[in-house]
Amino acid sequence: MNMYLFTALVVSFSAALIIVWRKQNRIMREMSKYQEDLISVRAHVSASVKEFQSRPATSGGNTQNAPEKGDNFNLDMSIGEIIASHPQAQNVLADNHLGGCTSCAVSGEHKLGDAIDEYGIDQNALLTGLNGLVGS
């Protein structure tokens, strides 16, 4: 092989490596910035959730149909009835991954028992959470 051709190939290869290395460094810096932004957003969301959960329930919600002590939420109630019966019920449903997301087609007319079966929700955990609201 000609020495000039070999030298030209080595120089070209070195230049290509330098270009790739620079692009990789730029991409790594951008990824680091996006990761920092993501951490900041997660912290903001977490703080917002904690603030929301620490707020006392307002009396503006419809609590006239709220189960009394001794009454319980049950599988025959509709999602709409449950949400209307206690201001924190929607949070309990969301904590148990029932409603509140775009992929969930649960409507207010949906019976709780049917929704639990359709979405594979832990029935005991959900009813325990809802019934923990009774009298509160």
Buried (B, 14 or more C-beta within 10 A) or exposed (E): EEEEEEEEEEEEEEEEEEEEEEEEEEEEEEEEEEEEEEEEEEEEEEEEEEEEEEEEEEEEBEEEEBBEEEEEBBBEBBBEBBBBBBBBBBBBBEBBBBBEEEEBEBEEEBBBEBBBEEBEBEBEEBBEBBBEBBEE
